[in-house]
């Protein structure tokens, strides 16, 4: 297996970019993954471009960036590409007025979007709004022809006190009730990864993704043509690496170990 892996790498072009998940990979809520800041600093000294890609819908990009800075991560706001950004881009393309089922802290990223008399439904992670009345409002809009747009469909995510339901179960419930299919804009959708790479001037074959979600981070990236590295932090559960095909390029303990692998095995230092 290792021989095949090395042969595959030999046929690859030089690595040009690394996409990095945030929640569960670099941090869990307000706690950094041990050693992640130092590992990121080491990766920054390598000749690769970095982009931080996240399905987080609990807060706007500005607030997320402030959280990362408080945790001492050397990350610029413009380096972060979120599924909220992808959702906003789609709303602007479709010229629709969404019912926004997102947390109030995420609304800033939809500033200027008309939301009166909604004719579309956008759903992210919104624990404060996932009540019967609001979900029924979304249900009726979809029955009347409103498109259902899912910022992402993650099954669950990691909080400090354990795993918690993601938006996926609620999206799936609305799909089932209305006999319709949501348009998903975040990971693992191929277009999300391609959009994240667009301003880095590299192809998927020249990039690697690091994340804690086997399906959405690693599987999605590999389906887009990238390599995927799965870390055993965040939402990872034993055996997750066996749930996708092809399996991850590498499964390792944490982000620092993933960085070690990239610097040692994936970069052409000649």
N, C-alpha and C positions, 0 to 999 in steps of 0.2 A: 504493500500500500504506500509506504514511504517513497519507494522508487518511482511509482507512478505519479505521486504528488510532485516529486522533484522534476520529473520529466515534463509534467504539465507546466510547471513554473518556468522551465528552460525555454518553452515555446512562447511564453508570454512576453509582451513588451514591458519595458521598465515601468515600475509602479510610479504613478504620478499623483495619486490622491488617496486620502483616507477619509471615509465618512464615519462619524462617531455618534452613536446614540447617546442620549443624556440620562434620563431617569432610569435607574437600575444599572447603568453602565459606569457613569462618572459619579453619580450621587443617588441617594434615596432620600427624598424630601430635603431636609436641611442638614444632611450628613453626607460628606464625601466618602466615596469608596476608598479605603486605605491605600495610600500611595498614588492615587490617581493624578493629583496635581503635579507631582514630580515626574510621573510617566508622560504626561502631556508635554511638559517642558522638554523632556528628552526627544519626543517625537517632533516637536517644533524645530529642533535643530537639524532634523533630517531634510533632504531635498524633496519634500512632498507637500502638496496643498492639503489643507484640512477644511472640512465642513462638518458642522454639527447638526444632525438631522433628528427631529423628534416628532412623535405623534401627540405630545403633551397638549391637551386642550384646556387644562385647568387654569391657565393664566396666559396673558398676552406675552409677546416676545420680550417687551421691555422689562416686565416683572421677572420673567425667567432669567434674563441676562443679569439683572440685579442680584438674583439669588445665587447665580454661578459666581459672580464677582465676590459676594460675601464669603463664599466657600474657597476663595483664593484661586479660582481657575482663570488662567490667562486666555480669555475668549472675548472676541469683539462681537457686538450685536449683529453686525452684517455677516458674520460667519455662521449664524444660526438660520437654518431653514426648517420651518415648522409646517405641520399639516394645516394649521390655521391659515397660513399664507397661501397654501395650495387651494384651500376651500374658497378664500376670498377671490383668488384669480378665476376660479370656475364661476362664481357668482357674477363677476364682472363680465365674463364671456357670455353667459346665458342671459344677462340683464333681467334678473328675477329679484323679487322682494322676499327675503327668507324669514321664516319663523326660526329664530336662533336658539336652539336648545344647547346652550353652552353656559359655563359658569360666568357670572357677572365680571369676574376678573379677566376674562378672555375677550370681552366685548370691544376693548380698545382696538384690537386688530381688525375689527369690522367697521371702524369709524367711517362715516360717509355713505355706507350702504343703506339704501332705503328699505325699511322693514315694516312700514304701515301697510295694512291690507295684504298680508303675505300670500304669495302664490308658489312658495317652495318651502321645504323643510330641511334645515341643516341640523344635524345632531352630532354632538361630541360627548365628552364626559361632563355631565351636569347633575351631580348628586342633589343639588338644591332644587332642581327643576324636574327631576324624574318622579313626578307624582301623577296620579290618575288623570286629573283635570288637564294637565299640560300634554301628557301623552295622548289623551283622547282628542285634544285639539289638533295635534299633529296627524293622528289617524284620520280625522275627518277631512283635513286639507288634502292628504294623499288620495283619499277616495275620490275627491273632487278633481283630481288630475295633477296636483302639485308634485313635482319631482322630489324624491327623497335623496338627500346628499349626506353621506356619512363621512365625517372627517376622518374617522378610521373605525375599524371593527374589532379592536383588541378585546380578547375574552376577559382579561384581568390584568392588573398591574400591582406593583409592590409598594406598600406603605410601611411605615415604621412598625406598625402593630400586626403586619401580616398582609396576605394577598387581599385584593379588593376587586369587585366587579368593574370591568371596563364598559365602554359604550356598546360593544358588540352584542351582548344579550338584548339590549333595548332596541338596537337597530334591527336585529333579527326578528324581534317580536313585532315591530311595525311592518316588516316585510311580510311576515306570515299573515298578519291580520288584514293587510291590504292586497295580498297576492301580487306584490310588486318587488322589484329588485333595486336596491340602493346603488347609487354611484358612489364609489369609495375613492377618496382623493389622497389619503395618507399611505404610509407603509401598510401592506407590502406591494402596493400598486407600482408597476414598472415605471409609469410616467413620473411618479414622485421621485424616484432615484435619478432618472434622466434629467429632471428639472434641477435637482440638487447639484448635479455634475456640470450643468450647462456652462456656468461662468468659470469653471476650473480648467476648461480647454483640454479635457481628456475623455476618452471613451470608457465605457464600463469595464472593458477588459484591462484597463490600466488603473483600476481602483479596487479598494478593499473596504468592507463594511465591518464595524465592530458593534455588537449589540447583545442584549440579554434575552431577546425574544427570538426563539428559533424560527418561528414562522414569519413574523412580520419584518424583523431585521435581517436575519441571515437568509432565510428562504427567499424573501422578496428581492434582496440584493443579488443573490445567485441566479434567480430567474431573469434578472435584468442583465446578466453577463459579468457581474463582479465576483470576487471572492468574498466569503463570509466567515467571520470569526465570532464564535459564540462564547460569551463569558458566563461563568457560573455565579453571577451575582444578581441582584434585583429579582425579577420574576422567574428566573431559571429554576426548573425542577428536574430532579434526576431522570435521565432518559429522554429529555427534550431533543437532544441531538439526533435521536433515532426517529423523530417524527417528521423529518423533511427528507426529500430526495431530489437532488443529491444531498448527502450529509454535509455539515459544515466543513470548510477547508481545515479548520482547527477548532477544537473546544478546549478552553483553558480556564484557569481559576478566576482570573480577574483582568481588568483593563491593563494594569502594569505588565502582566505576563503576555498579553496580546501585543503590546508595544515591543516587548523584548523580541517576540517572534518576527514582527515586521522588520525591525532594525537588523536582525541577524539573518533572516532567511528570504525576505521579499524585496529587499533593496539591492540594486546593483551598485556596489561600492567601487567598481573599477573606474 
